[in-house]
Amino acid sequence: MMHGGADVGPADVSALPRTRSSSAWQRAWRPFWVLPMAIVVASVLAGYLVPELDRLVGDELPYVFPGGPSGARDMLGTIAGAMISVTGLVFSITMVVVQLASSQYSPRVLGDFLSNRVTQATLGIFAASFTYALTVLRSVRGESGDGGAFVPQVSVTLGFVLVLASVGMFLAFIHHITRSIQVSSIVSHLGSATVDVVDGYYPEPTGLRALPARDSWQPEGSLEARTVEARQHGAIVEVDHRELVARAVDLDAVIEVLLPVGDFAAEGRPVLRIWHEPGLGALGEDALDALRGLVVVEQDRIPGQDPALGVRKLIDIADRALSPGINDPATAVQVLDEVHRILRRAVTRADLPALVRSGGVVRLVHRPQRVEQLIDLALAEPLHYGRGSLQVPRRIEAMLDDLAQVALAAHRPAIARWRERAQAVVAAQQQPQP
């Protein structure tokens, strides 16, 4: 049995982030095309099944389509033609907004536009109305058809209902698009999402039984190391900390997470290191693959366990606003207001412990994002690029004055360091120019 040194002072598993790791099913619904495709598939199935319901109910239902085969074909054909045209319009509007957001704000905000369910549902319902109308159209038969005339009245009526739903979704889509291109809406959405991540990621200061005396850990005795490499390139987006602790207990080992969430991993780069007793036979390829799956690597970063991602997106918008080509310090100040909101919540939270124990034994060594890192990320670039602006340094100085009043003692040195830099910039601006 391995023992954690008493001087390390690791925290219990309860101090780990409260964020939940997403399942493979949840990750499968992230791409932009999945929800529209699911709606289209459902419409095709409905186009096959609802006409069969028509055969059972016959003419017994009121308030359904009363026309004959020719009228049903005309109506379904009109629905199909109109819906495919409007679907192209919605897609074109989406592409224009995406291009505008990328050039005006930051390419990293595109994921927020494309992941919005209003846009996905609008495209899905429009395409579904088109495919449903075509599918039902094949079941309409005239007098010359085998078995006599057949008009799926319920099916045609449902097609009309889909048109009404499409109109409602189009209005919701236009409202969403007009709001989503406003900088105030973008930064407020990013700020709210990041505050939620901060709340789940950083523990309350009273929630920790013991803070780590240091962040390093040294293997004891004759422990052997086995590394687990990434099999695809991308960003570390999730680490299932609690499951790693459970696997470490099962293996009687210490698992070290080598890369923090948000860092880039190339193929073959080690992401985990398992310290175990010599001759541990449980570390076969199946066990290593299971451990590898607990560190999720994807092409794009997601905010679930990554507080720095939202700050990074906001600072990108501020940097773009402060560039000579745009020169919009008012937008940069608006971003700093939202960053202030995030940091005000972060500096009241404790840092995550780097060493986690279970049953009194160190089982997990990882590299959490620190509050000081968020402060550095939030202030370094705006203070650098906004040095020539009268608004930005003063706004940063006022922000730091407020943060110093509410911050935990552990975070005040970083705040004081940046406050000195902001004061120096403001003082230099106040010096008379030769």
Salt bridges, closest charged atoms under 4 A:
ASP7 OD2 - ARG214 NH1 2.92
ASP12 OD2 - ARG209 NH1 2.81
ASP12 OD1 - ARG357 NE 2.65
GLU52 OE2 - ARG55 NE 3.48
ASP112 OD1 - HIS189 NE2 3.83
ASP112 OD2 - LYS313 NZ 2.99
ASP199 OD2 - ARG345 NH1 2.64
ASP199 OD1 - ARG349 NH2 3.13
GLU204 OE2 - ARG349 NH2 3.35
ASP215 OD1 - ARG370 NH2 3.04
GLU238 OE1 - ARG27 NH1 3.97
GLU238 OE2 - ARG30 NH2 3.44
GLU243 OE2 - ARG247 NE 2.93
ASP252 OD1 - ARG363 NH2 3.25
GLU256 OE1 - ARG273 NH1 3.20
GLU256 OE2 - ARG367 NH2 3.27
GLU267 OE2 - HIS233 ND1 3.28
GLU285 OE2 - ARG226 NH2 3.76
ASP289 OD1 - ARG231 NH2 3.02
ASP289 OD1 - ARG292 NH1 2.46
GLU298 OE2 - ARG30 NH1 2.77
ASP306 OD2 - ARG301 NE 2.82
ASP316 OD2 - ARG108 NE 2.35
ASP316 OD1 - ARG312 NH2 2.99
ASP319 OD2 - ARG312 NH2 3.68
ASP337 OD1 - ARG395 NE 2.54
GLU338 OE2 - ARG341 NH1 2.50
GLU372 OE2 - ARG417 NH2 2.90
ASP376 OD1 - ARG417 NH2 3.49
GLU381 OE1 - ARG312 NH2 2.74
ASP401 OD1 - ARG419 NE 2.22
ASP402 OD2 - HIS340 NE2 2.75
ASP402 OD2 - ARG344 NE 2.65
